[in-house]
Amino acid sequence: MHAISLTEKFGLFEDQWTPKIIAQLNGQDVKLAKIQGEFLWHAHDEQDELFHVIQGRMTMEFRDRKVEVRPGEIIVVPKGVEHRPVTEEEVWILLFEPKDIHHTGGVESERTVERSEHI
């Protein structure tokens, strides 16, 4: 057991939209990602997702509304709900996701990552 510095871990990578695993617990991956711009519309049929904004502001778009998420805030997207994260600036996020989640909900695009790497 040891403490994990989020600032230190964010300093280890520059690439965006490629989540990095920093810990695991109870079948969940704890991931960090840097994001900017628009992700693709997708849903996870069997998994919920938790997004925690560390730095910057993110808008989580749903088909019927938009929710702004500020630093220090979280949003949980329930399974089966179509969503799309959008940012104007680079945003640092922490994610809690089931270990085997496909981060684009099975939608293939240039942002599809087969498996997140550990850092």
VOLUM-25464 format. One record per residue (C-alpha): residue in one letter; residue number from 1; x, y, z. Coordinates in steps of 0.02 Angstrom, whole numbers, padded with zeros to 5 digits. Layout:
<marvexs>
type:seq:xx:yy:zz
A:NUM:X:Y:Z .
...
</marvexs>
This chain:
<marvexs>
type:seq:xx:yy:zz
M:1:00000:00000:00000 .
H:2:00059:00174:-00042 .
A:3:-00010:00346:-00078 .
I:4:-00032:00393:-00261 .
S:5:00001:00571:-00315 .
L:6:-00123:00618:-00451 .
T:7:-00016:00768:-00500 .
E:8:00136:00656:-00521 .
K:9:00038:00529:-00624 .
F:10:-00037:00663:-00737 .
G:11:00142:00723:-00767 .
L:12:00189:00554:-00842 .
F:13:00088:00573:-01002 .
E:14:00031:00703:-01128 .
D:15:-00084:00603:-01244 .
Q:16:-00269:00637:-01238 .
W:17:-00418:00518:-01237 .
T:18:-00307:00370:-01185 .
P:19:-00350:00325:-01004 .
K:20:-00207:00263:-00894 .
I:21:-00237:00141:-00752 .
I:22:-00165:00198:-00585 .
A:23:-00250:00074:-00467 .
Q:24:-00377:-00067:-00458 .
L:25:-00506:-00115:-00328 .
N:26:-00655:-00232:-00322 .
G:27:-00651:-00267:-00508 .
Q:28:-00638:-00081:-00549 .
D:29:-00498:00014:-00635 .
V:30:-00455:00186:-00569 .
K:31:-00397:00284:-00721 .
L:32:-00330:00456:-00765 .
A:33:-00357:00539:-00932 .
K:34:-00323:00705:-01014 .
I:35:-00462:00754:-01132 .
Q:36:-00498:00899:-01248 .
G:37:-00631:00925:-01380 .
E:38:-00775:00807:-01414 .
F:39:-00778:00620:-01383 .
L:40:-00898:00510:-01478 .
W:41:-01077:00469:-01432 .
H:42:-01081:00300:-01345 .
A:43:-01161:00198:-01206 .
H:44:-01109:00053:-01097 .
D:45:-01249:-00076:-01091 .
E:46:-01190:-00162:-00932 .
Q:47:-01080:-00037:-00840 .
D:48:-01096:00128:-00748 .
E:49:-00954:00255:-00761 .
L:50:-00893:00384:-00635 .
F:51:-00804:00540:-00698 .
H:52:-00715:00655:-00572 .
V:53:-00649:00819:-00644 .
I:54:-00480:00861:-00568 .
Q:55:-00434:01011:-00676 .
G:56:-00535:01110:-00804 .
R:57:-00720:01101:-00847 .
M:58:-00810:00963:-00940 .
T:59:-00984:00957:-01011 .
M:60:-01065:00787:-01010 .
E:61:-01188:00786:-01153 .
F:62:-01340:00674:-01153 .
R:63:-01465:00665:-01295 .
D:64:-01590:00768:-01195 .
R:65:-01478:00885:-01092 .
K:66:-01303:00943:-01045 .
V:67:-01221:00941:-00873 .
E:68:-01070:01049:-00832 .
V:69:-00945:00965:-00717 .
R:70:-00818:01078:-00629 .
P:71:-00657:01037:-00536 .
G:72:-00692:00934:-00381 .
E:73:-00860:00874:-00448 .
I:74:-00911:00701:-00508 .
I:75:-01043:00635:-00624 .
V:76:-01102:00455:-00635 .
V:77:-01168:00398:-00802 .
P:78:-01286:00250:-00776 .
K:79:-01270:00096:-00886 .
G:80:-01363:00107:-01049 .
V:81:-01365:00298:-01055 .
E:82:-01293:00373:-01214 .
H:83:-01169:00511:-01174 .
R:84:-01024:00613:-01241 .
P:85:-00893:00710:-01141 .
V:86:-00850:00879:-01218 .
T:87:-00720:01009:-01166 .
E:88:-00657:01174:-01234 .
E:89:-00489:01162:-01144 .
E:90:-00383:01016:-01087 .
V:91:-00468:00935:-00938 .
W:92:-00394:00809:-00817 .
I:93:-00515:00675:-00759 .
L:94:-00513:00525:-00643 .
L:95:-00624:00380:-00692 .
F:96:-00692:00229:-00599 .
E:97:-00742:00096:-00724 .
P:98:-00765:-00093:-00722 .
K:99:-00602:-00180:-00767 .
D:100:-00656:-00245:-00936 .
I:101:-00755:-00093:-00997 .
H:102:-00735:-00043:-01179 .
H:103:-00710:00145:-01162 .
T:104:-00807:00185:-01321 .
G:105:-00949:00066:-01280 .
G:106:-00905:-00043:-01430 .
V:107:-00908:00102:-01554 .
E:108:-00750:00098:-01661 .
S:109:-00663:00262:-01701 .
E:110:-00490:00340:-01708 .
R:111:-00505:00365:-01519 .
T:112:-00534:00181:-01481 .
V:113:-00404:00108:-01362 .
E:114:-00404:-00081:-01346 .
R:115:-00338:-00085:-01167 .
S:116:-00282:00052:-01051 .
E:117:-00101:00046:-00996 .
H:118:-00040:00051:-00817 .
I:119:00065:00197:-00760 .
</marvexs>
